[in-house]
Amino acid sequence: MKASRMLISTLKEAPNEAQIPSHILLLRAGMIRKLVAGVYNYLPLGLKVLNKIENIIREEMDRSGALEILSSAVQPKELWEESGRWYKYGPELMRFKDRHDREFCLGPTHEEIFTDLAKNLVKSYKTLPVNLYQIQTKYRDELRPRFGLMRGREFIMKDSYSFDLDEAGLEESYKIMYDTYKRIFDRLGINYKIVLADTGAIGGNGSHQFMALSEVGESNIVYCDDCHYAADEEKAIAVAEIAEDEALLELASVDTPKQKTIEEVSSFLNISPKKVVKAVCYRETTNNETVIVLVRGDREVNEIKVINALNTAEAFFRMATDEEIIEIGCIPGFIGPVGINAKILMDQEVALMKNMVTGANAKDKHLVNVNVGRDFNATVIDCRNAVAGDRCPVCGKEMKVERGIEVGQIFKLQTKYSSAMDCTYINQDGKNVPMVMGCYGIGVTRTMSSIIEQYHDEFGIKWPMNIAPYHAVIVPINYNDVEQSKLANNIYSQLLGTKVEVILDDRDAKPGFKFKDWELIGIPYMIICGRRSVEGIVELKNRMTNEKVEVTFEEAVKVVKEAVNNI
């Protein structure tokens, strides 16, 4: 490809809304352009990268024995009602009506569609197991789309669904996909961790996430180097810290004028925050119930764990208003569990505390020497965030925390959807039995962004060779110079007939302008034809290392060919 025929739409600066490196560089390198918030057009260079990522995913999925299909993004309400998710999924579901007033949604995921397909296509145990997948556009009406392709309203996803005879079959299918995902992310060159994960709105009884390590990740990964336990923050557990044993003291009320926060109260009473209980009020809207959640003062509530304990969904769970807090007899800023007729959930560490300090449900007052059992009762759950330094639940050693980007997740759905949607097969005894399902997703566009987060520098993107839009670019310093253009065209013609995807920069532009373009775009190799072109000598620059060496043009061609052949 000659640069003069390409749509090279690089930018000196990215729009102010772009905050993270991948968003900034995708825009500046001319890979994508914003259409509306959370929706992007993919330009030629970006689409080439995207297609290469998809091809790697497709090759490994095909290798695993999965079968590719393509379903519609338009999904009828009736199927979502069968699964029970039409109302439970919440406002992220993009709903619409056709001219006949029939309701549909744009698919954020495809459990219902694939379950319905299997229900109608698979009748006998002889057809199972089967794993169907697609690479397709999804839609979610994100409240705050941000970070470019990381969290958008429209995105490309690989989703697949396995259908098995029984639990043993599901375990085997799950293991196959687990190993397949490892091969995919290894081939893409991503530095990742595999962690235990919450199943969220998808459901099921087990899940793992594949997390690309990155400072801009939206999730915390809690892990142990000793035994390799690892979990997403929403799922991570830790050994509860046991409070010091002490005699129970008499309950008393103390004045704490204008002291509302944990820091203020502990400082005012001259005690550790570990002696104070943090009480947070939430509202579960399906039952219109206000719930008090108690954690130790130096801890944070893990809302996903609370949502799971309440058997509700994020769409129906929010912070309680001051009015709702007052309705249950509490005072905002001085909330406590004593004397309250409301549902109370407390973390395991609170259950182990003695002589704790809580709000008194009266303005400017707290209670001291509060004890579980004597002064109040509550349901004990694990509802705190695990943090660095907490003890591993497997081996007891200290754990660490890193940020990560979720690029893939796999689920053991079991019969959640097949039972609800009557997706059965006829077994050897002639009985109808629900198929046992698994679900496996990869965020293709998010993976593209994650790769940039791990492969970039101050000059631009540094694409790995196997997904770069082009493998090499030939840059004559002055294309109007006879010797330089002659050598550049010679190299170009030699590479054109090979596996190397090559660009000849034949633009009439200053060399610095050309260099900046290709560094920004991230082409792995740059062959520069300059003053020594008459001698057949070029400069070869490796974008990944930024090393530049003078070599013969034959050697440059050999290096690039070998690099491509080794992909």
C-alpha positions in Angstrom: 0.0 0.0 0.0 1.3 3.5 -0.9 0.8 6.1 1.8 -0.5 8.6 -0.8 -3.5 6.3 -1.3 -4.2 5.7 2.4 -6.6 7.5 4.8 -4.0 8.6 7.3 -6.0 10.8 9.7 -3.5 11.3 12.6 -4.1 14.2 15.1 -1.6 16.3 17.0 -3.9 16.4 20.0 -6.8 14.3 21.2 -10.1 15.7 22.4 -10.2 16.7 26.0 -12.6 13.9 26.8 -9.9 11.3 26.1 -8.2 10.6 29.4 -6.4 7.3 29.2 -3.6 6.4 26.8 -5.5 3.9 24.7 -8.4 6.4 24.1 -6.0 9.2 23.3 -3.8 7.1 21.0 -6.7 5.4 19.1 -8.0 8.9 18.3 -4.6 10.5 17.5 -3.4 7.5 15.4 -6.6 7.7 13.2 -7.8 4.3 14.3 -11.3 5.4 15.4 -13.6 8.4 15.3 -16.4 9.2 17.7 -19.9 9.2 16.4 -21.8 9.9 19.6 -21.0 9.2 23.3 -19.9 5.6 23.6 -20.2 4.8 19.9 -17.3 4.9 17.4 -16.5 4.4 13.7 -13.5 2.2 13.0 -11.2 3.7 10.4 -9.1 1.6 8.0 -6.0 1.3 10.2 -8.1 0.5 13.3 -10.3 -2.0 11.4 -7.2 -3.9 10.2 -6.1 -4.3 13.8 -9.5 -5.3 14.9 -9.8 -7.9 12.2 -6.5 -9.5 13.2 -7.5 -9.7 16.8 -10.8 -11.4 15.7 -8.9 -13.8 13.5 -6.7 -15.0 16.4 -9.8 -15.5 18.5 -11.6 -17.3 15.6 -8.6 -19.6 15.0 -8.4 -20.6 18.6 -12.1 -21.1 19.0 -12.2 -23.2 15.8 -9.2 -25.2 17.2 -11.2 -25.9 20.4 -14.0 -27.5 18.4 -16.5 -24.6 18.8 -18.8 -23.8 15.8 -19.2 -20.3 14.5 -22.6 -18.8 13.8 -23.9 -15.2 13.5 -27.1 -14.2 15.2 -29.1 -10.9 15.1 -28.5 -8.1 17.5 -32.3 -7.6 17.6 -33.9 -9.8 20.2 -37.6 -10.2 21.0 -38.9 -9.4 24.4 -40.6 -12.8 24.7 -37.3 -14.7 25.0 -36.1 -12.3 27.7 -39.4 -12.8 29.6 -38.8 -16.6 29.4 -35.5 -16.2 31.1 -36.8 -13.7 33.6 -34.3 -11.0 32.6 -36.5 -8.5 30.7 -37.2 -6.5 33.9 -34.2 -7.7 36.0 -31.5 -6.6 33.6 -32.3 -2.9 34.2 -31.9 0.3 32.3 -28.7 -0.8 30.4 -31.0 -2.9 28.2 -31.7 -0.9 25.0 -35.4 -1.5 24.4 -37.6 -0.4 21.4 -40.8 -1.2 19.6 -41.5 -1.9 16.0 -44.4 -0.4 14.0 -46.7 -3.2 15.3 -45.9 -2.2 18.9 -44.0 -5.4 19.5 -41.1 -4.9 22.0 -37.5 -5.8 21.3 -34.0 -5.0 22.7 -30.6 -4.7 21.2 -28.6 -7.5 22.6 -26.1 -6.8 25.4 -25.4 -10.5 25.5 -27.0 -13.6 23.8 -27.9 -16.2 26.4 -31.5 -16.2 25.5 -30.9 -16.4 21.7 -28.4 -19.2 21.9 -30.5 -21.2 24.4 -33.5 -20.8 22.1 -31.4 -22.0 19.1 -30.2 -25.1 21.0 -33.8 -25.8 22.2 -34.9 -25.9 18.5 -31.9 -27.5 16.9 -30.7 -30.1 19.5 -33.1 -32.9 20.3 -31.0 -35.9 21.3 -28.2 -36.7 23.6 -26.3 -37.9 20.5 -25.8 -34.3 19.4 -24.2 -33.1 22.6 -21.9 -31.6 23.6 -21.9 -28.6 21.3 -20.3 -25.2 21.6 -21.6 -22.3 19.5 -19.9 -18.9 19.2 -20.1 -15.7 17.3 -18.2 -12.4 17.0 -20.8 -9.7 16.9 -21.7 -6.1 18.0 -23.4 -5.7 21.4 -25.3 -2.8 22.9 -25.6 -1.6 26.5 -27.0 1.8 27.4 -24.2 2.8 29.8 -25.0 5.6 32.1 -21.6 7.1 31.7 -19.7 5.7 28.7 -16.1 6.5 29.1 -12.5 5.7 28.2 -13.1 5.2 24.5 -13.5 1.5 23.7 -13.2 0.4 27.3 -16.8 1.2 28.3 -19.1 2.1 25.4 -22.7 1.8 24.4 -21.7 -0.3 21.3 -18.9 -2.8 21.3 -17.7 -6.0 19.6 -17.7 -9.2 21.6 -16.9 -12.8 21.1 -19.5 -14.8 23.0 -20.0 -18.6 23.0 -22.2 -21.0 24.8 -21.6 -24.7 25.5 -24.4 -27.2 25.9 -23.7 -30.5 27.7 -25.4 -33.6 29.0 -24.5 -33.1 32.6 -22.2 -31.3 35.1 -19.2 -33.4 34.2 -19.6 -32.4 30.6 -19.8 -28.7 31.7 -16.6 -29.1 33.7 -14.9 -30.4 30.6 -16.2 -27.7 28.3 -15.3 -25.0 30.8 -11.7 -26.4 31.0 -11.5 -26.4 27.2 -12.5 -22.7 27.1 -10.3 -21.8 30.0 -7.3 -23.2 28.1 -8.5 -21.7 24.8 -8.6 -18.2 26.4 -5.1 -18.7 27.7 -3.9 -19.4 24.2 -5.8 -16.4 22.8 -4.4 -13.9 25.3 -0.9 -15.4 25.0 -0.9 -15.0 21.3 -2.1 -11.4 21.7 0.9 -10.7 23.9 -1.3 -9.5 26.9 0.1 -9.6 30.4 -2.9 -11.0 32.3 -4.1 -12.7 35.4 -6.9 -15.2 35.7 -9.1 -14.5 38.7 -12.2 -15.8 40.4 -15.1 -13.5 39.5 -18.7 -12.7 40.4 -21.3 -13.9 38.0 -23.3 -10.7 38.0 -26.4 -10.4 35.7 -25.3 -13.4 33.7 -25.8 -15.8 36.6 -24.5 -19.3 37.2 -22.4 -20.9 40.0 -18.8 -20.2 39.0 -16.8 -17.8 36.9 -13.3 -16.7 36.0 -12.1 -13.4 34.6 -9.1 -12.8 32.4 -7.7 -9.4 33.5 -5.1 -7.4 31.6 -2.9 -5.8 34.1 -3.0 -2.0 33.8 -3.0 1.1 36.0 -6.1 2.4 34.2 -8.1 -0.8 34.9 -11.5 -0.3 36.5 -11.2 -3.4 38.7 -8.9 -4.3 41.6 -7.3 -7.8 41.4 -6.6 -9.3 44.8 -4.0 -12.1 44.7 -1.5 -14.2 46.6 2.0 -14.9 45.3 2.4 -17.9 47.6 -0.5 -20.1 46.6 -1.7 -18.2 43.5 -5.2 -17.4 44.8 -6.5 -14.6 42.7 -10.0 -12.9 42.5 -11.6 -9.8 41.3 -12.3 -7.3 44.1 -16.1 -8.0 43.8 -15.4 -11.7 44.5 -12.2 -11.7 46.7 -12.4 -12.9 50.2 -9.9 -12.7 53.0 -9.4 -14.1 56.5 -11.4 -12.1 59.0 -9.2 -10.3 61.5 -10.0 -11.3 65.0 -10.4 -8.5 67.5 -8.5 -8.5 70.8 -10.3 -10.5 73.5 -11.6 -8.3 76.3 -14.3 -8.2 79.0 -17.7 -6.9 77.9 -18.3 -3.4 79.3 -21.5 -1.6 80.0 -23.3 0.1 77.1 -23.2 3.9 77.3 -24.1 6.9 75.3 -21.5 9.7 74.7 -21.8 13.1 73.2 -20.0 13.5 69.9 -21.0 17.0 68.6 -20.7 17.3 64.9 -18.5 14.2 64.7 -20.0 12.1 61.9 -17.2 10.4 59.9 -15.2 7.5 61.1 -12.1 9.7 61.2 -13.8 12.4 63.2 -15.3 10.0 65.7 -12.2 7.9 66.3 -10.1 11.1 66.7 -12.7 12.7 69.1 -12.8 9.5 71.2 -9.1 8.9 70.9 -9.6 5.3 69.7 -8.6 3.3 66.6 -10.9 3.3 63.6 -10.9 -0.5 64.1 -13.0 0.1 67.2 -15.7 2.0 65.3 -18.4 0.4 63.2 -19.3 2.0 59.8 -23.0 1.8 59.1 -24.2 2.3 55.5 -27.8 2.4 54.5 -29.0 1.0 51.2 -32.4 0.7 49.5 -33.5 -2.5 47.7 -36.2 -1.1 45.4 -38.1 -4.3 44.4 -39.2 -4.8 48.0 -38.9 -1.1 49.0 -36.7 -2.2 51.9 -34.0 -0.2 53.6 -31.0 -2.3 54.7 -28.2 -1.4 57.2 -24.8 -2.8 56.4 -22.1 -2.8 59.0 -18.3 -3.0 58.4 -15.3 -2.2 60.6 -14.5 1.5 60.5 -11.3 1.1 58.4 -13.1 -1.1 55.8 -15.3 -0.4 52.8 -18.6 -2.1 51.9 -18.4 -4.5 48.9 -21.8 -3.7 47.4 -21.7 -6.6 45.0 -21.5 -9.0 47.9 -24.4 -7.2 49.6 -26.5 -7.4 46.3 -25.8 -11.1 46.1 -26.8 -11.7 49.8 -30.1 -9.9 49.1 -30.6 -11.9 45.9 -31.2 -8.7 43.9 -29.6 -6.9 41.0 -27.5 -3.7 40.7 -30.4 -2.0 38.9 -32.6 -2.3 42.0 -30.0 -1.4 44.6 -28.9 2.1 45.7 -27.9 4.3 48.6 -30.9 5.1 50.9 -32.0 8.7 51.0 -32.0 10.7 54.2 -35.8 10.4 54.3 -35.6 6.6 54.0 -33.0 6.5 56.8 -35.1 8.6 59.1 -38.2 6.3 58.4 -36.4 3.3 60.1 -35.5 5.4 63.1 -32.0 6.4 62.3 -30.3 9.8 62.0 -28.0 10.4 59.0 -24.4 10.7 60.3 -25.2 8.9 63.5 -26.6 5.5 62.3 -26.3 2.5 64.5 -27.8 -1.0 64.8 -29.1 -0.8 68.4 -32.9 -0.5 68.8 -33.6 -0.5 65.1 -36.4 -2.5 63.5 -34.8 -3.1 60.1 -32.8 -5.7 58.2 -29.1 -5.5 59.4 -26.2 -7.3 57.6 -22.8 -7.3 59.3 -19.4 -8.3 58.1 -17.6 -11.2 59.7 -15.1 -8.9 61.4 -17.9 -6.9 63.1 -19.3 -10.1 64.5 -15.8 -10.7 66.1 -15.6 -7.2 67.6 -16.1 -6.4 71.3 -17.0 -3.1 73.0 -17.4 -1.3 69.6 -18.5 2.2 68.9 -21.6 2.8 66.8 -24.0 5.6 66.0 -26.7 6.1 68.6 -29.5 7.1 66.2 -29.6 10.4 67.9 -28.0 13.7 66.7 -24.5 14.3 68.0 -24.4 11.0 70.0 -22.6 7.7 69.7 -22.8 4.5 71.7 -19.7 2.9 73.2 -19.2 -0.7 74.4 -21.7 -2.0 71.9 -21.7 -5.8 71.6 -23.3 -8.3 69.2 -25.9 -10.5 70.8 -26.3 -8.5 73.9 -27.2 -5.1 72.3 -28.2 -6.1 68.7 -28.4 -9.0 66.3 -27.7 -9.1 62.6 -27.1 -11.5 59.7 -23.4 -12.3 59.3 -22.0 -12.2 55.8 -18.7 -11.4 54.1 -19.4 -7.9 52.8 -16.1 -6.0 52.9 -13.5 -5.3 50.2 -10.4 -7.4 50.5 -7.3 -5.1 50.4 -3.5 -5.4 50.2 -2.1 -6.9 53.3 -5.2 -9.0 54.1 -4.6 -12.7 54.7 -5.2 -15.1 51.9 -8.2 -17.4 52.5 -6.2 -20.4 51.1 -2.8 -20.2 52.6 -3.0 -17.3 55.1 -0.2 -15.3 53.6 -0.5 -11.5 52.9 -2.2 -10.7 49.6 -1.4 -8.0 47.1 -3.6 -5.8 44.9 -3.2 -4.6 41.3 -5.5 -2.9 38.8 -6.8 -4.8 35.8 -9.0 -4.5 32.7 -11.5 -7.4 32.2 -10.9 -8.7 28.7 -12.6 -12.0 29.1 -14.9 -13.9 31.4 -16.2 -17.5 31.5 -19.3 -18.7 33.4 -20.7 -22.0 34.5 -24.4 -21.3 33.8 -25.6 -24.8 34.7 -29.3 -25.0 34.0 -30.3 -21.4 34.8 -31.4 -20.6 31.2 -32.2 -24.1 29.9 -34.6 -24.8 32.8 -36.3 -21.4 32.5 -36.6 -21.7 28.7 -37.4 -25.4 28.5 -34.1 -26.2 26.6 -34.0 -30.0 26.9 -32.7 -33.0 25.2 -33.9 -36.6 25.2 -31.5 -38.8 27.2 -30.9 -42.5 26.7 -33.9 -43.4 28.9 -36.2 -41.3 26.7 -36.6 -38.5 29.3 -36.4 -34.8 28.6 -33.5 -33.4 30.6 -32.3 -29.7 30.7 -29.0 -29.1 28.9 -26.2 -27.9 31.2 -24.7 -24.7 29.9 -21.6 -22.6 30.0 -21.0 -19.1 28.7 -17.7 -17.5 27.5 -17.1 -13.9 26.5 -14.2 -11.8 25.2 -14.5 -8.1 24.7 -12.8 -7.7 21.3 -12.8 -3.9 21.2 -11.8 -3.7 24.9 -9.0 -6.1 24.2 -7.7 -3.8 21.4 -7.6 -0.9 23.9 -6.0 -3.1 26.6 -3.1 -4.0 24.2 -2.4 -0.3 23.7 -2.4 0.3 27.4 0.4 -2.3 27.7 2.2 -1.4 24.5 2.8 2.3 24.1 5.3 5.1 24.9 5.4 8.9 24.7 5.6 8.6 20.9 2.6 6.4 20.3 1.4 2.8 19.9 3.8 -0.2 19.8 1.7 -2.9 18.2 2.8 -6.5 18.5 3.8 -7.8 15.1 0.9 -10.2 14.7 -1.9 -7.6 15.1 -0.2 -4.5 13.7 -2.1 -2.9 10.8 1.0 -3.2 8.7 4.3 -4.9 9.5 6.7 -2.4 7.9 6.8 1.0 6.4 9.5 2.2 3.9 10.2 5.9 4.4 12.5 7.8 1.9 13.7 11.0 3.5 13.0 12.8 0.2 10.9 10.8 -2.2 11.8 13.3 -5.0 15.4 12.2 -4.7 16.1 9.7 -7.5 18.4 7.4 -5.5 16.1 7.3 -2.4 12.9 6.7 -4.4 14.6 4.1 -6.5 15.8 2.1 -3.4 12.5 2.6 -1.6 10.6 1.2 -4.6 13.0 -1.7 -4.9 12.5 -2.7 -1.3 8.8 -2.2 -1.6 8.6 -4.5 -4.7 10.6 -7.2 -2.9 8.3 -7.2 0.1 5.0 -7.0 -1.8 5.2 -10.6 -2.9 5.7 -12.0 0.6 3.7 -12.3 3.8 4.9 -8.9 4.8 2.2 -6.2 4.8 4.2 -3.1 3.8 3.6 0.6 3.2 5.7 2.8 1.0 5.5 6.4 2.2 5.6 8.3 -1.1 4.1 11.5 0.4 5.7 14.8 -0.4 6.2 15.7 3.3 9.0 16.5 5.7 10.8 13.4 7.1 10.0 14.4 10.7 6.3 14.6 9.9 6.5 11.1 8.4 8.4 9.6 11.3 5.9 11.0 13.8 3.0 9.5 11.9 4.4 6.0 11.8 5.6 6.1 15.4 2.2 7.2 16.5 0.4 4.5 14.4 2.8 1.9 15.8 4.2 0.1 12.7 6.7 -2.5 14.0 9.5 -1.8 11.5 10.5 1.4 9.7 13.0 1.2 6.8 14.5 4.6 6.2 16.1 5.4 2.9 18.4 8.4 3.2 21.7 9.8 2.2 23.4 6.4 1.8 20.7 5.0 -0.5 23.2 5.1 -3.4 25.2 2.5 -1.4 22.2 0.4 -0.7 22.4 1.3 3.0 19.2 2.0 5.1 18.3 2.6 8.7 16.1 -0.1 10.2 14.1 1.0 13.3 12.4 -1.5 15.6 9.3 0.3 17.0 9.0 -2.0 20.0 12.5 -1.3 21.2 13.1 2.0 19.4 16.5 0.7 18.4 17.8 2.0 15.0 20.7 0.4 13.1 22.3 1.0 9.7 22.2 -2.1 7.6 22.1 -3.1 3.9 18.7 -3.0 2.4 19.0 -6.8 1.8 19.5 -7.4 5.5 16.6 -5.1 6.4 14.3 -7.1 4.1 15.6 -10.3 5.7 15.0 -9.1 9.2 11.4 -8.0 8.4 10.6 -11.2 6.6 11.9 -13.4 9.4 9.9 -11.4 12.0 6.7 -11.9 10.0 7.4 -15.6 9.4 7.9 -16.1 13.1 4.4 -14.7 14.0 
